[in-house]
Amino acid sequence: MDIYKLLRVVVIFCVINQGLAWWGGGGGSKSKSSSRETSKKSSSSGSSSSKRGSGIWGGSRSKPSKPAPKPQPKPKPKPPAPKPKPEVKPQPRPKPKPPAPKPKPKPADSGKRKSGWWGAKPKPAPKKTPEPTPKSKGSGWFWSGKKKNVPPKPKPKPKPIPETPPSSKPKPAPKPKQITKPETDIKKVIEKYEGMRLKAYDAQPKNPKVHDTTIGIGFNLNRPDAEKTFKKHVPGVDFNKVKSGEQTITKEQARALFNHDVDNIYEPRARNKVGKDVYDKLPSNVKAAVVNAVYRGDLGPKTTNLIKQGKWKEVGKEYLDHNQYKNADKLGIPGVKTRMDWNKEQFDTMIKQETPKQ
């Protein structure tokens, strides 16, 4: 009894094995009827050889094999991959064919492709410009084309310099020598040569015979009426302190003393020296020279007489024949020479007006 049980188990095992081999070994594509026929053949035939999977040792055929148990509900074989329906491949939505590219408007010379490694976008034909005869220099594979059509910038022509021989150049008309009119304002002439000092000083430091203490515009502090005049026109200022150099005066005070002296002393004195009739007829520049000489004290008696007589050719020469003029540098008064030279020039202007002797 045990042997039969064992055989049954073996048979069952073989059948299951056969079924599994059939189902899993590639027969899934055949129909169920063919599988049954093959199983019957394997059980009825005594041959141990079978095309399908055989048992471990071929199994005994003494006993009729029981019909193969209904195979357990096999996992539904994947439905044979449904014959790929001619896969109505969802025809990839025919990609909306990109609207047929509008033929790019070809330029007139589209047949000729522009040279260059990209050569894709033909440039519109450049306006034909007459190529300049002198080819521009600009070489190079990248930019050479551009410069050829650019006419060379004309070099700015230098402004033509009128070529005229030096002799023919229109020379500006020589300016007439400006005859500088001599200063006619007596006070300005005197102030120009005297200068203005607000502290007392010695006008002739190198002349031991003269102690000429001066202040302002040539106001002599040693003259007899100096203190009286000073106190009258510069009230409230200590005369002695000013004379000793301990105190100074202002410009206004210096000019007050100067105006008083010219108006009330030196111009009237000059008129009296040369004579009122002569003085009043003199040009203003000659009057200024006469007063300037009297103010400094160098109009001597000989010069005065020559002026009265109208001998102007001799006036200038006699006027410079003066000790201080000759020794101005030694005496430390070099400005005296310049001052006397100016006076002589004014005297000489009267030579032309000198009446010839009959």
URGI-V594326 format. One record per residue. N is the residue number from 1. RES is the residue in one letter. SS is DSSP state (H for helix, E for strand, - for the rest). PHI is phi in degrees with one decimal (* if undefined). PSI is psi as a letter, one per 20 degrees, with the letter a starting at -180 (* if undefined). Layout:
N:RES:SS:PHI:PSI  N:RES:SS:PHI:PSI
This chain:
1:M:-:*:h  2:D:H:-66.3:h  3:I:H:-67.0:g  4:Y:H:-63.0:g  5:K:H:-61.3:g  6:L:H:-65.0:g  7:L:H:-64.7:g  8:R:H:-58.5:g  9:V:H:-61.1:g  10:V:H:-64.6:g  11:V:H:-62.2:g  12:I:H:-58.2:g  13:F:H:-62.6:g  14:C:H:-65.8:g  15:V:H:-62.1:g  16:I:H:-60.8:g  17:N:H:-62.1:g  18:Q:H:-63.9:g  19:G:H:-63.1:g  20:L:H:-62.1:h  21:A:H:-64.4:h  22:W:H:-68.2:g  23:W:H:-70.5:h  24:G:H:-95.5:i  25:G:-:-97.5:j  26:G:-:111.9:j  27:G:H:-89.8:j  28:G:H:-65.5:i  29:S:H:-86.8:i  30:K:-:-88.0:r  31:S:-:-80.7:r  32:K:H:-66.3:h  33:S:H:-65.6:g  34:S:H:-66.2:h  35:S:H:-68.0:h  36:R:H:-68.9:g  37:E:H:-60.5:g  38:T:H:-67.2:h  39:S:H:-68.2:h  40:K:H:-64.3:g  41:K:H:-61.7:h  42:S:H:-68.1:h  43:S:H:-82.0:h  44:S:H:-82.5:g  45:S:-:-71.3:q  46:G:-:-88.7:i  47:S:-:-68.6:q  48:S:-:-87.2:i  49:S:-:-94.4:p  50:S:-:-141.9:q  51:K:-:-70.4:h  52:R:-:-83.5:a  53:G:-:-64.0:p  54:S:-:-97.6:r  55:G:-:-70.2:a  56:I:-:-60.6:g  57:W:-:-121.0:j  58:G:-:99.6:i  59:G:-:67.2:q  60:S:-:-89.8:q  61:R:-:-102.7:j  62:S:-:-62.6:h  63:K:-:-104.2:q  64:P:-:-64.3:p  65:S:-:-73.9:p  66:K:-:-65.6:q  67:P:-:-55.7:p  68:A:-:-54.2:p  69:P:-:-57.3:q  70:K:-:-55.4:p  71:P:-:-55.8:p  72:Q:-:-53.6:q  73:P:-:-49.8:o  74:K:-:-71.4:q  75:P:-:-56.5:p  76:K:-:-46.8:o  77:P:-:-56.3:q  78:K:-:-50.9:o  79:P:-:-44.5:p  80:P:-:-43.3:p  81:A:-:-37.5:o  82:P:-:-45.6:p  83:K:-:-45.2:o  84:P:-:-45.6:o  85:K:-:-48.1:p  86:P:-:-40.2:n  87:E:-:-38.1:o  88:V:-:-67.5:m  89:K:-:-49.7:o  90:P:-:-45.1:n  91:Q:-:-44.2:o  92:P:-:-42.1:o  93:R:-:-31.5:o  94:P:-:-43.1:o  95:K:-:-43.6:o  96:P:-:-46.4:o  97:K:-:-47.4:p  98:P:-:-49.3:p  99:P:-:-43.0:p  100:A:-:-42.4:o  101:P:-:-51.6:p  102:K:-:-59.3:p  103:P:-:-56.2:p  104:K:-:-61.0:p  105:P:-:-58.5:o  106:K:-:-81.4:p  107:P:-:-64.4:r  108:A:-:-51.7:h  109:D:-:-104.7:k  110:S:-:-62.0:h  111:G:-:-62.7:h  112:K:-:-94.3:o  113:R:-:-83.0:p  114:K:-:-64.6:q  115:S:-:-73.4:q  116:G:-:132.8:q  117:W:-:-69.8:h  118:W:-:-93.2:g  119:G:-:43.9:k  120:A:-:-89.6:g  121:K:-:-98.7:o  122:P:-:-64.2:p  123:K:-:-78.9:q  124:P:-:-57.9:q  125:A:-:-57.0:p  126:P:-:-64.6:q  127:K:-:-59.4:p  128:K:-:-69.2:p  129:T:-:-120.5:p  130:P:-:-60.0:p  131:E:-:-66.1:p  132:P:-:-63.6:q  133:T:-:-59.8:g  134:P:-:-78.4:o  135:K:-:-65.3:p  136:S:-:-70.2:q  137:K:-:-75.6:g  138:G:-:10.1:n  139:S:-:-110.7:r  140:G:-:128.3:p  141:W:-:-68.9:i  142:F:-:-92.9:h  143:W:-:-120.9:j  144:S:H:-58.0:h  145:G:H:-63.3:h  146:K:H:-75.2:h  147:K:H:-77.0:i  148:K:H:-65.0:h  149:N:-:-85.0:i  150:V:-:-90.9:o  151:P:-:-64.6:q  152:P:-:-62.3:p  153:K:-:-66.0:p  154:P:-:-65.2:p  155:K:-:-66.6:p  156:P:-:-59.5:p  157:K:-:-72.0:p  158:P:-:-61.5:q  159:K:-:-57.8:p  160:P:-:-63.3:p  161:I:-:-85.6:p  162:P:-:-53.9:o  163:E:-:-82.0:o  164:T:-:-129.8:p  165:P:-:-56.9:q  166:P:-:-49.2:h  167:S:-:-70.7:h  168:S:-:-89.2:i  169:K:-:-60.1:p  170:P:-:-65.6:o  171:K:-:-76.5:p  172:P:-:-58.6:p  173:A:-:-53.0:p  174:P:-:-54.9:p  175:K:-:-62.9:p  176:P:-:-61.1:p  177:K:-:-54.7:o  178:Q:-:-69.3:o  179:I:-:-77.7:n  180:T:-:-64.6:o  181:K:-:-65.9:p  182:P:-:-64.2:q  183:E:-:-60.8:p  184:T:-:-108.1:i  185:D:-:-80.0:o  186:I:H:-58.3:g  187:K:H:-67.1:h  188:K:H:-66.5:h  189:V:H:-62.7:g  190:I:H:-65.0:g  191:E:H:-63.5:h  192:K:H:-60.2:g  193:Y:H:-90.7:h  194:E:H:-80.0:h  195:G:-:76.8:a  196:M:-:-133.9:p  197:R:E:-128.0:p  198:L:E:-96.6:j  199:K:E:-128.3:q  200:A:E:-59.2:q  201:Y:E:-150.4:r  202:D:E:-94.0:o  203:A:-:-70.4:h  204:Q:-:-130.3:m  205:P:-:-64.2:h  206:K:-:-99.2:j  207:N:-:-105.8:o  208:P:-:-67.1:h  209:K:-:-78.1:i  210:V:-:-124.1:p  211:H:-:-114.5:n  212:D:-:-102.5:n  213:T:E:-76.4:p  214:T:E:-132.9:q  215:I:E:-148.8:r  216:G:E:67.1:c  217:I:-:-105.6:m  218:G:-:73.5:k  219:F:E:-81.3:o  220:N:E:-82.3:o  221:L:-:-82.6:i  222:N:-:-99.6:i  223:R:-:-70.2:q  224:P:-:-58.2:g  225:D:-:-94.4:j  226:A:H:-61.5:g  227:E:H:-65.5:g  228:K:H:-64.6:g  229:T:H:-64.6:g  230:F:H:-61.7:g  231:K:H:-66.1:h  232:K:H:-71.9:g  233:H:H:-100.7:i  234:V:-:-129.8:m  235:P:-:-69.2:q  236:G:-:81.8:j  237:V:-:-115.0:p  238:D:-:-73.9:o  239:F:H:-59.1:g  240:N:H:-63.9:h  241:K:H:-67.2:h  242:V:H:-68.3:g  243:K:H:-65.3:h  244:S:H:-81.5:i  245:G:-:90.9:j  246:E:-:-76.9:h  247:Q:-:-134.6:q  248:T:-:-112.7:r  249:I:-:-122.3:r  250:T:-:-95.0:r  251:K:H:-63.8:g  252:E:H:-62.4:g  253:Q:H:-67.2:h  254:A:H:-64.3:g  255:R:H:-70.4:h  256:A:H:-65.5:g  257:L:H:-65.2:g  258:F:H:-65.7:g  259:N:H:-61.3:g  260:H:H:-61.1:g  261:D:H:-67.0:g  262:V:H:-66.6:g  263:D:H:-71.6:h  264:N:H:-107.4:i  265:I:H:-122.5:f  266:Y:H:-79.9:h  267:E:H:-68.2:g  268:P:H:-59.0:h  269:R:H:-66.4:g  270:A:H:-63.7:g  271:R:H:-61.9:g  272:N:H:-69.0:h  273:K:H:-65.1:g  274:V:H:-90.5:i  275:G:-:97.7:p  276:K:H:-60.7:g  277:D:H:-62.7:g  278:V:H:-71.4:g  279:Y:H:-61.0:g  280:D:H:-66.2:h  281:K:H:-86.4:i  282:L:-:-73.2:q  283:P:-:-62.4:q  284:S:H:-61.4:h  285:N:H:-69.0:h  286:V:H:-74.2:h  287:K:H:-58.9:g  288:A:H:-60.7:h  289:A:H:-67.0:g  290:V:H:-64.2:g  291:V:H:-65.4:h  292:N:H:-61.7:g  293:A:H:-70.0:h  294:V:H:-67.7:h  295:Y:H:-60.7:h  296:R:H:-84.0:h  297:G:-:90.0:k  298:D:-:-117.7:j  299:L:-:-92.9:n  300:G:-:-76.1:r  301:P:H:-64.2:h  302:K:H:-64.1:g  303:T:H:-64.0:h  304:T:H:-63.0:g  305:N:H:-65.3:h  306:L:H:-64.4:h  307:I:H:-67.5:g  308:K:H:-62.1:h  309:Q:H:-82.1:i  310:G:-:78.2:k  311:K:-:-89.6:m  312:W:H:-72.3:h  313:K:H:-65.1:h  314:E:H:-97.6:i  315:V:H:-61.3:g  316:G:H:-61.8:g  317:K:H:-64.5:g  318:E:H:-66.3:h  319:Y:H:-62.9:h  320:L:H:-82.2:i  321:D:-:-82.4:m  322:H:-:-129.5:p  323:N:H:-60.6:g  324:Q:H:-69.1:h  325:Y:H:-67.9:g  326:K:H:-72.6:h  327:N:-:-113.5:k  328:A:-:-58.5:g  329:D:-:-69.3:g  330:K:-:-64.9:h  331:L:-:-83.0:i  332:G:-:77.8:k  333:I:-:-129.1:m  334:P:-:-63.3:h  335:G:H:-67.0:i  336:V:H:-63.7:h  337:K:H:-63.0:g  338:T:H:-62.2:g  339:R:H:-67.0:g  340:M:H:-70.8:h  341:D:H:-63.3:g  342:W:H:-63.4:g  343:N:H:-62.3:g  344:K:H:-62.6:g  345:E:H:-59.5:h  346:Q:H:-70.9:h  347:F:H:-64.9:h  348:D:H:-67.9:h  349:T:-:-66.4:i  350:M:-:-89.6:i  351:I:H:-61.3:g  352:K:H:-64.2:h  353:Q:H:-91.2:i  354:E:-:-67.0:p  355:T:-:-76.4:p  356:P:-:-66.8:q  357:K:-:-74.1:p  358:Q:-:-88.6:*
